[in-house]
Amino acid sequence: MAGETVLTIVGNLTADPELRTTGGGATVASFTIASTPRNWNRQANQFEDGQALFMRCSAWGDMAGHCIQSLHKGMRVIATGRLKQHSYQTQDGSQRTVIDMTIDEIGPSLRYATAQVTRVQSGRGYSGGSTYGDPAKPANQQQGWQDGSPTPAQNLGAPEGDPWAQAPATTPGTAFGVSNDFPSNDSDPEL
């Protein structure tokens, strides 16, 4: 990646991703992310939208299929990737240049939504888990795991006394001493 322009963008999909196959047999998902800055106008005492950036994006290979299954029009996403510049000639003979982003990583923004992640089994790349404890055992057979599926009350193989190995709190925020009675924040209209 040396010398390439890497960008992270947060915005909303303008349409569902479109899947196509190249002449060489590679799959690619194409979509556009609209990123609109919001600025506080002191005179009007309100937020105002700035000029939107529409970034054309492409995801290749397995990620293309994952994008088709997971991303939909209007969804707020966070994407990082490399900017690419392409030049081409139109039918009328004029030269055009476009800049798009080749996606390296993409996922839903959790600022205003929740997501459920499902791991896709594949024969290449990271397969998940860890070898914490006995490196000779697969991750799902480590200490604290039974039958390959942990329960929330288990410590998932963490050493005794590990503060991060606690079972999840039954009420959100109670593990950190946070009350669920949040005061209303009328100063930010996005909340």
C-alpha positions as protocol buffer text, in pm:
chain_id: "A"
residue {
  index: 1
  type: MET
  ca { x: 0 y: 0 z: 0 }
}
residue {
  index: 2
  type: ALA
  ca { x: 299 y: 232 z: -4 }
}
residue {
  index: 3
  type: GLY
  ca { x: 231 y: 542 z: -207 }
}
residue {
  index: 4
  type: GLU
  ca { x: -144 y: 481 z: -232 }
}
residue {
  index: 5
  type: THR
  ca { x: -399 y: 728 z: -100 }
}
residue {
  index: 6
  type: VAL
  ca { x: -593 y: 558 z: 181 }
}
residue {
  index: 7
  type: LEU
  ca { x: -927 y: 706 z: 284 }
}
residue {
  index: 8
  type: THR
  ca { x: -1189 y: 634 z: 548 }
}
residue {
  index: 9
  type: ILE
  ca { x: -1539 y: 757 z: 475 }
}
residue {
  index: 10
  type: VAL
  ca { x: -1859 y: 755 z: 680 }
}
residue {
  index: 11
  type: GLY
  ca { x: -2186 y: 798 z: 497 }
}
residue {
  index: 12
  type: ASN
  ca { x: -2503 y: 642 z: 361 }
}
residue {
  index: 13
  type: LEU
  ca { x: -2545 y: 409 z: 63 }
}
residue {
  index: 14
  type: THR
  ca { x: -2736 y: 580 z: -217 }
}
residue {
  index: 15
  type: ALA
  ca { x: -2861 y: 246 z: -359 }
}
residue {
  index: 16
  type: ASP
  ca { x: -2826 y: -128 z: -304 }
}
residue {
  index: 17
  type: PRO
  ca { x: -2485 y: -261 z: -416 }
}
residue {
  index: 18
  type: GLU
  ca { x: -2480 y: -406 z: -768 }
}
residue {
  index: 19
  type: LEU
  ca { x: -2292 y: -730 z: -835 }
}
residue {
  index: 20
  type: ARG
  ca { x: -2124 y: -807 z: -1167 }
}
residue {
  index: 21
  type: THR
  ca { x: -1857 y: -1041 z: -1301 }
}
residue {
  index: 22
  type: THR
  ca { x: -1562 y: -914 z: -1502 }
}
residue {
  index: 23
  type: GLY
  ca { x: -1441 y: -1076 z: -1825 }
}
residue {
  index: 24
  type: GLY
  ca { x: -1166 y: -1245 z: -1621 }
}
residue {
  index: 25
  type: GLY
  ca { x: -1419 y: -1408 z: -1387 }
}
residue {
  index: 26
  type: ALA
  ca { x: -1369 y: -1179 z: -1085 }
}
residue {
  index: 27
  type: THR
  ca { x: -1676 y: -1061 z: -894 }
}
residue {
  index: 28
  type: VAL
  ca { x: -1717 y: -696 z: -799 }
}
residue {
  index: 29
  type: ALA
  ca { x: -1984 y: -511 z: -604 }
}
residue {
  index: 30
  type: SER
  ca { x: -2029 y: -145 z: -695 }
}
residue {
  index: 31
  type: PHE
  ca { x: -2205 y: 116 z: -485 }
}
residue {
  index: 32
  type: THR
  ca { x: -2193 y: 484 z: -389 }
}
residue {
  index: 33
  type: ILE
  ca { x: -2148 y: 627 z: -41 }
}
residue {
  index: 34
  type: ALA
  ca { x: -2285 y: 978 z: 20 }
}
residue {
  index: 35
  type: SER
  ca { x: -2103 y: 1161 z: 298 }
}
residue {
  index: 36
  type: THR
  ca { x: -2260 y: 1490 z: 407 }
}
residue {
  index: 37
  type: PRO
  ca { x: -2080 y: 1707 z: 664 }
}
residue {
  index: 38
  type: ARG
  ca { x: -2294 y: 1876 z: 929 }
}
residue {
  index: 39
  type: ASN
  ca { x: -2182 y: 2205 z: 1078 }
}
residue {
  index: 40
  type: TRP
  ca { x: -2325 y: 2414 z: 1360 }
}
residue {
  index: 41
  type: ASN
  ca { x: -2445 y: 2756 z: 1248 }
}
residue {
  index: 42
  type: ARG
  ca { x: -2420 y: 2991 z: 1547 }
}
residue {
  index: 43
  type: GLN
  ca { x: -2634 y: 3263 z: 1386 }
}
residue {
  index: 44
  type: ALA
  ca { x: -2920 y: 3024 z: 1304 }
}
residue {
  index: 45
  type: ASN
  ca { x: -2856 y: 2821 z: 1622 }
}
residue {
  index: 46
  type: GLN
  ca { x: -2893 y: 2491 z: 1435 }
}
residue {
  index: 47
  type: PHE
  ca { x: -2703 y: 2228 z: 1237 }
}
residue {
  index: 48
  type: GLU
  ca { x: -2677 y: 2273 z: 861 }
}
residue {
  index: 49
  type: ASP
  ca { x: -2577 y: 2023 z: 594 }
}
residue {
  index: 50
  type: GLY
  ca { x: -2266 y: 2097 z: 392 }
}
residue {
  index: 51
  type: GLN
  ca { x: -2197 y: 1989 z: 36 }
}
residue {
  index: 52
  type: ALA
  ca { x: -2226 y: 1610 z: -1 }
}
residue {
  index: 53
  type: LEU
  ca { x: -1940 y: 1396 z: -131 }
}
residue {
  index: 54
  type: PHE
  ca { x: -2053 y: 1104 z: -346 }
}
residue {
  index: 55
  type: MET
  ca { x: -1777 y: 840 z: -347 }
}
residue {
  index: 56
  type: ARG
  ca { x: -1811 y: 556 z: -598 }
}
residue {
  index: 57
  type: CYS
  ca { x: -1683 y: 234 z: -439 }
}
residue {
  index: 58
  type: SER
  ca { x: -1601 y: -119 z: -549 }
}
residue {
  index: 59
  type: ALA
  ca { x: -1549 y: -433 z: -340 }
}
residue {
  index: 60
  type: TRP
  ca { x: -1388 y: -740 z: -498 }
}
residue {
  index: 61
  type: GLY
  ca { x: -1397 y: -1117 z: -448 }
}
residue {
  index: 62
  type: ASP
  ca { x: -1560 y: -1261 z: -136 }
}
residue {
  index: 63
  type: MET
  ca { x: -1617 y: -913 z: 3 }
}
residue {
  index: 64
  type: ALA
  ca { x: -1835 y: -834 z: -301 }
}
residue {
  index: 65
  type: GLY
  ca { x: -2076 y: -1113 z: -205 }
}
residue {
  index: 66
  type: HIS
  ca { x: -2070 y: -1007 z: 160 }
}
residue {
  index: 67
  type: CYS
  ca { x: -2160 y: -649 z: 58 }
}
residue {
  index: 68
  type: ILE
  ca { x: -2451 y: -772 z: -155 }
}
residue {
  index: 69
  type: GLN
  ca { x: -2588 y: -976 z: 137 }
}
residue {
  index: 70
  type: SER
  ca { x: -2527 y: -718 z: 411 }
}
residue {
  index: 71
  type: LEU
  ca { x: -2555 y: -365 z: 272 }
}
residue {
  index: 72
  type: HIS
  ca { x: -2871 y: -191 z: 156 }
}
residue {
  index: 73
  type: LYS
  ca { x: -2983 y: 150 z: 34 }
}
residue {
  index: 74
  type: GLY
  ca { x: -2981 y: 414 z: 308 }
}
residue {
  index: 75
  type: MET
  ca { x: -2759 y: 214 z: 544 }
}
residue {
  index: 76
  type: ARG
  ca { x: -2493 y: 419 z: 727 }
}
residue {
  index: 77
  type: VAL
  ca { x: -2151 y: 260 z: 677 }
}
residue {
  index: 78
  type: ILE
  ca { x: -1786 y: 314 z: 763 }
}
residue {
  index: 79
  type: ALA
  ca { x: -1552 y: 219 z: 480 }
}
residue {
  index: 80
  type: THR
  ca { x: -1178 y: 235 z: 432 }
}
residue {
  index: 81
  type: GLY
  ca { x: -994 y: 178 z: 111 }
}
residue {
  index: 82
  type: ARG
  ca { x: -760 y: 307 z: -157 }
}
residue {
  index: 83
  type: LEU
  ca { x: -841 y: 583 z: -401 }
}
residue {
  index: 84
  type: LYS
  ca { x: -792 y: 497 z: -768 }
}
residue {
  index: 85
  type: GLN
  ca { x: -804 y: 727 z: -1068 }
}
residue {
  index: 86
  type: HIS
  ca { x: -927 y: 596 z: -1405 }
}
residue {
  index: 87
  type: SER
  ca { x: -935 y: 773 z: -1739 }
}
residue {
  index: 88
  type: TYR
  ca { x: -1151 y: 670 z: -2032 }
}
residue {
  index: 89
  type: GLN
  ca { x: -1283 y: 803 z: -2359 }
}
residue {
  index: 90
  type: THR
  ca { x: -1655 y: 855 z: -2408 }
}
residue {
  index: 91
  type: GLN
  ca { x: -1848 y: 769 z: -2726 }
}
residue {
  index: 92
  type: ASP
  ca { x: -1830 y: 1130 z: -2840 }
}
residue {
  index: 93
  type: GLY
  ca { x: -1450 y: 1122 z: -2810 }
}
residue {
  index: 94
  type: SER
  ca { x: -1406 y: 1336 z: -2499 }
}
residue {
  index: 95
  type: GLN
  ca { x: -1164 y: 1224 z: -2228 }
}
residue {
  index: 96
  type: ARG
  ca { x: -1306 y: 1165 z: -1877 }
}
residue {
  index: 97
  type: THR
  ca { x: -1133 y: 1096 z: -1547 }
}
residue {
  index: 98
  type: VAL
  ca { x: -1306 y: 943 z: -1245 }
}
residue {
  index: 99
  type: ILE
  ca { x: -1186 y: 873 z: -894 }
}
residue {
  index: 100
  type: ASP
  ca { x: -1328 y: 579 z: -702 }
}
residue {
  index: 101
  type: MET
  ca { x: -1241 y: 383 z: -391 }
}
residue {
  index: 102
  type: THR
  ca { x: -1140 y: 17 z: -380 }
}
residue {
  index: 103
  type: ILE
  ca { x: -1278 y: -107 z: -48 }
}
residue {
  index: 104
  type: ASP
  ca { x: -1041 y: -278 z: 196 }
}
residue {
  index: 105
  type: GLU
  ca { x: -1285 y: -290 z: 491 }
}
residue {
  index: 106
  type: ILE
  ca { x: -1652 y: -191 z: 529 }
}
residue {
  index: 107
  type: GLY
  ca { x: -1917 y: -229 z: 794 }
}
residue {
  index: 108
  type: PRO
  ca { x: -2230 y: -72 z: 935 }
}
residue {
  index: 109
  type: SER
  ca { x: -2200 y: 236 z: 1153 }
}
residue {
  index: 110
  type: LEU
  ca { x: -2328 y: 164 z: 1503 }
}
residue {
  index: 111
  type: ARG
  ca { x: -2387 y: 527 z: 1595 }
}
residue {
  index: 112
  type: TYR
  ca { x: -2762 y: 510 z: 1524 }
}
residue {
  index: 113
  type: ALA
  ca { x: -2814 y: 137 z: 1473 }
}
residue {
  index: 114
  type: THR
  ca { x: -2722 y: -211 z: 1592 }
}
residue {
  index: 115
  type: ALA
  ca { x: -2587 y: -501 z: 1387 }
}
residue {
  index: 116
  type: GLN
  ca { x: -2571 y: -879 z: 1413 }
}
residue {
  index: 117
  type: VAL
  ca { x: -2249 y: -1022 z: 1268 }
}
residue {
  index: 118
  type: THR
  ca { x: -2234 y: -1371 z: 1122 }
}
residue {
  index: 119
  type: ARG
  ca { x: -1895 y: -1522 z: 1043 }
}
residue {
  index: 120
  type: VAL
  ca { x: -1865 y: -1667 z: 695 }
}
residue {
  index: 121
  type: GLN
  ca { x: -1669 y: -1991 z: 677 }
}
residue {
  index: 122
  type: SER
  ca { x: -1404 y: -1985 z: 407 }
}
residue {
  index: 123
  type: GLY
  ca { x: -1095 y: -2182 z: 327 }
}
residue {
  index: 124
  type: ARG
  ca { x: -860 y: -1886 z: 327 }
}
residue {
  index: 125
  type: GLY
  ca { x: -761 y: -1596 z: 546 }
}
residue {
  index: 126
  type: TYR
  ca { x: -830 y: -1560 z: 915 }
}
residue {
  index: 127
  type: SER
  ca { x: -1052 y: -1835 z: 1047 }
}
residue {
  index: 128
  type: GLY
  ca { x: -1115 y: -1681 z: 1387 }
}
residue {
  index: 129
  type: GLY
  ca { x: -1053 y: -1789 z: 1741 }
}
residue {
  index: 130
  type: SER
  ca { x: -721 y: -1791 z: 1919 }
}
residue {
  index: 131
  type: THR
  ca { x: -475 y: -2035 z: 2061 }
}
residue {
  index: 132
  type: TYR
  ca { x: -474 y: -1875 z: 2405 }
}
residue {
  index: 133
  type: GLY
  ca { x: -391 y: -2142 z: 2659 }
}
residue {
  index: 134
  type: ASP
  ca { x: -285 y: -2467 z: 2493 }
}
residue {
  index: 135
  type: PRO
  ca { x: -159 y: -2393 z: 2140 }
}
residue {
  index: 136
  type: ALA
  ca { x: -211 y: -2759 z: 2044 }
}
residue {
  index: 137
  type: LYS
  ca { x: -589 y: -2728 z: 2087 }
}
residue {
  index: 138
  type: PRO
  ca { x: -821 y: -2549 z: 1845 }
}
residue {
  index: 139
  type: ALA
  ca { x: -980 y: -2229 z: 1979 }
}
residue {
  index: 140
  type: ASN
  ca { x: -1321 y: -2391 z: 2041 }
}
residue {
  index: 141
  type: GLN
  ca { x: -1164 y: -2654 z: 2269 }
}
residue {
  index: 142
  type: GLN
  ca { x: -976 y: -2413 z: 2496 }
}
residue {
  index: 143
  type: GLN
  ca { x: -1037 y: -2396 z: 2869 }
}
residue {
  index: 144
  type: GLY
  ca { x: -1390 y: -2272 z: 2950 }
}
residue {
  index: 145
  type: TRP
  ca { x: -1545 y: -2386 z: 2620 }
}
residue {
  index: 146
  type: GLN
  ca { x: -1772 y: -2686 z: 2611 }
}
residue {
  index: 147
  type: ASP
  ca { x: -1892 y: -2860 z: 2297 }
}
residue {
  index: 148
  type: GLY
  ca { x: -1745 y: -2578 z: 2088 }
}
residue {
  index: 149
  type: SER
  ca { x: -2001 y: -2319 z: 2197 }
}
residue {
  index: 150
  type: PRO
  ca { x: -1942 y: -2087 z: 2493 }
}
residue {
  index: 151
  type: THR
  ca { x: -2220 y: -1964 z: 2718 }
}
residue {
  index: 152
  type: PRO
  ca { x: -2230 y: -1604 z: 2841 }
}
residue {
  index: 153
  type: ALA
  ca { x: -2147 y: -1709 z: 3198 }
}
residue {
  index: 154
  type: GLN
  ca { x: -1822 y: -1881 z: 3096 }
}
residue {
  index: 155
  type: ASN
  ca { x: -1491 y: -1701 z: 3105 }
}
residue {
  index: 156
  type: LEU
  ca { x: -1395 y: -1815 z: 2750 }
}
residue {
  index: 157
  type: GLY
  ca { x: -1056 y: -1951 z: 2852 }
}
residue {
  index: 158
  type: ALA
  ca { x: -921 y: -1632 z: 3009 }
}
residue {
  index: 159
  type: PRO
  ca { x: -680 y: -1661 z: 3303 }
}
residue {
  index: 160
  type: GLU
  ca { x: -816 y: -1643 z: 3655 }
}
residue {
  index: 161
  type: GLY
  ca { x: -843 y: -1285 z: 3779 }
}
residue {
  index: 162
  type: ASP
  ca { x: -876 y: -1136 z: 3430 }
}
residue {
  index: 163
  type: PRO
  ca { x: -1114 y: -836 z: 3469 }
}
residue {
  index: 164
  type: TRP
  ca { x: -1222 y: -860 z: 3104 }
}
residue {
  index: 165
  type: ALA
  ca { x: -1333 y: -1222 z: 3150 }
}
residue {
  index: 166
  type: GLN
  ca { x: -1641 y: -1129 z: 3354 }
}
residue {
  index: 167
  type: ALA
  ca { x: -1979 y: -1248 z: 3233 }
}
residue {
  index: 168
  type: PRO
  ca { x: -2174 y: -975 z: 3055 }
}
residue {
  index: 169
  type: ALA
  ca { x: -2391 y: -756 z: 3271 }
}
residue {
  index: 170
  type: THR
  ca { x: -2762 y: -829 z: 3264 }
}
residue {
  index: 171
  type: THR
  ca { x: -2847 y: -461 z: 3221 }
}
residue {
  index: 172
  type: PRO
  ca { x: -2655 y: -245 z: 2972 }
}
residue {
  index: 173
  type: GLY
  ca { x: -2412 y: -13 z: 3144 }
}
residue {
  index: 174
  type: THR
  ca { x: -2413 y: -183 z: 3486 }
}
residue {
  index: 175
  type: ALA
  ca { x: -2066 y: -331 z: 3438 }
}
residue {
  index: 176
  type: PHE
  ca { x: -1923 y: 21 z: 3427 }
}
residue {
  index: 177
  type: GLY
  ca { x: -2145 y: 176 z: 3694 }
}
residue {
  index: 178
  type: VAL
  ca { x: -2349 y: 369 z: 3438 }
}
residue {
  index: 179
  type: SER
  ca { x: -2714 y: 438 z: 3498 }
}
residue {
  index: 180
  type: ASN
  ca { x: -2967 y: 361 z: 3226 }
}
residue {
  index: 181
  type: ASP
  ca { x: -3153 y: 679 z: 3316 }
}
residue {
  index: 182
  type: PHE
  ca { x: -2988 y: 905 z: 3062 }
}
residue {
  index: 183
  type: PRO
  ca { x: -3075 y: 1274 z: 3075 }
}
residue {
  index: 184
  type: SER
  ca { x: -3221 y: 1410 z: 2754 }
}
residue {
  index: 185
  type: ASN
  ca { x: -2977 y: 1608 z: 2544 }
}
residue {
  index: 186
  type: ASP
  ca { x: -3180 y: 1878 z: 2372 }
}
residue {
  index: 187
  type: SER
  ca { x: -2869 y: 2061 z: 2249 }
}
residue {
  index: 188
  type: ASP
  ca { x: -2790 y: 1800 z: 1981 }
}
residue {
  index: 189
  type: PRO
  ca { x: -3081 y: 1741 z: 1743 }
}
residue {
  index: 190
  type: GLU
  ca { x: -2921 y: 1420 z: 1612 }
}
residue {
  index: 191
  type: LEU
  ca { x: -2973 y: 1241 z: 1945 }
}
